[in-house]
């Protein structure tokens, strides 16, 4: 199956929904929080990691409930949902409820049943590099993600901020998009010569 790579914007009034209170749900929660997303986590019980994340992040709400019978509130906009319980049947029922509300669902470890999948990624400031095998071989994507992380410079976060300021300045000075892009590309190639090898 082919998946189209896209980076999506999450608006301040939108939330993400996770079903599950264990380690897998905790890992997914950690990923979402690294992008400052507001998250509702549904479970009858939550492990220590999830409780700790909720205590330290005002964007996280823990909802103690049965994931199969939970009624989705009408006044909350859920951008997408993740089924991450340790019970395949519960995950499928939860996914059905979400799809009735037109909420795309990722079911952990069931790529053929997902509306979308999560790539492996490296995040340094605003730069995000994502790698996916379309669910065929997650360890391979993790391998290549690690290789990408190895070659990215340590000062990349500062560099990206600087390049953003340069881009803003160039937009005022030069109407030609290709020339502006070339200036930034050459600036980066001068700093990081491995890019042009």
N, C-alpha and C positions, 0 to 999 in steps of 0.2 A: 504494500500500500504506500502511496505517496502522500507526504504531508507538506503543506506549503508553509515556509518559514515566515512568521510575521511577529512584529513586536506591537503589542496592544497597549493603549492608554487606559489607565484605571482612574476614573474621576473620583473626586473627594466624597461624593455621595454614594459610591458603589462599594460593595463589600464582596468578599470571597467566602465560600462556604466549604468547610471540611467536615466530613463524617469520620469519626474515629478519635480515640483518646490515647492511643499507644505510640510506640516508637516511630512507626512509619508516618503517622499523622503529625507527630512532632517534627520530623525532618521536613515535611512539606510546609509546616507552619514557619519553620526557620527560614526557608527559601522565600516565602511570601513576605516575611517581615524584612528581609534584606532589601526589598523593593518598596518598603513603607506602605504595604497594603493593609486595609482594615479587614479583619477576619473573624468570622463566627465559627467556633469549633463545637460540633455536636457529639455528645457521647454520654453514656450513663456513668462513666468513670474516666478520669484523666490521670495520666502518669505524671511524675514529678516534673519532667522537662516541660510539659505543656502548661502545668500550673505555674511554673516559674516564669515562662515566657509571658503568660497572661498577667502575672503580677508586675512585670517590668515593662509591659507595653500597653498603653491605654487603647490601642487600636484593636486589641484582642478581646473578644467576648466568649466566655465559656457558657454553653447552653447544655445543662444536664437533662438529657432526654433520650428516648429510644429513637435511633436513626431511621427506623422503618415507619414510625407513626408520626414523626414530627411534622407539624403543619408549618409550611413556610409562610412567614408574615407577608402580607400583601404590600406593606408600606416600605419594604426593604428591597433595594435593587441589588441582586447578586449577579456579578459579571460572569463568574464561572464557579464550578464546584469540583471538589475532589472527594472521591469515595475511597477512604483509607482505613476501613475497619479490617479486622482479621477474619471476617466472615464473607465469603463471596456472595452468598444469597442476600445478606444485608446490603452489601454494596450495590447489587443489582436493583433492589427495591428502592434504595435511596436515589440511584441514578434515574429510575423511572419517574419518581416524584419531581426531580429537578427538570427533566426533559418536558414534563407536562407544563412547566412554567417557562419553557424555552431557555433554560439555563444549560450551557454546555458543560459536560462532565468528563473528568478524567478518572478512570477506575484503575487504581494502582495494580500493577502486574497483570493487566488485562488489555494490552494495546488494541486488540481487535474490537473491543467493546467501548473504546474511548472516542469522544468527539474531538479531542485534541490530546497531544502528549507533551510532556515536559522535556526539553533538551537538557543535556549537560551544558554548563555554561561557566564562563569566567567573567567576573565583574570587577572592574577597577574604576571607581568613580562612575562617570556616565558611560564609559565604554563597556559594552557587554558583547562577548563573543559566544555564540551558541553552536552546539554540535549535536546532530541527531542521526540515528541510524533508522529512523522510522519505526522504532520499537523492535527491530530485528536483533540487535546485539548491544544492549546498554553498556556492558563492560568495554566494548570498543569505543563508544562515544566518550566514556570516562577517560580512557587511555589518551585519546586525541585532545580532549579538553586539558588534561594535565600537560601535554606537550605544548599546547598553545600558552598555557599559564607560564611555562618555563621560559618561553622566548619573549614574553611581554616585559617591557622595562619596569623597574620598581617605581620610577617617578611618573608613571603614566597618568595618574589622577591629576597631578599638577599640570602636566603637559596638555591634557585635554581641556582644562580650564583656560589655559593660555591660548590654545588654538581656537577655542570658542570666542575669546575676545578678539583675536586676530581676524576671524571670519566676520564678526560684527563690523569691525573697522573697514575691512575690504569691501563689504557690501555697500557701504556709504561712498567708497572711493572708486569702485570699479563695477560697472553694470554687467560685465561679461562673466558669466558663471564659470566657464571653463578656465579662464585666466585666474580667477580667484581660487578655484580648486587646485590649479597647478602651483600657485604660490604656497598653499598649505602643504601640498604633497611634497614639494621640494624642501620646505622647512623641516618636515618630519624625516625625510630621507637624509638630510644633512645631520640630524641629531642621532638617527638610528640607522647607520649604513647597512645593517643586515637586511633592511627592507628592500633595498635596491639591488641586492646580489642575485 
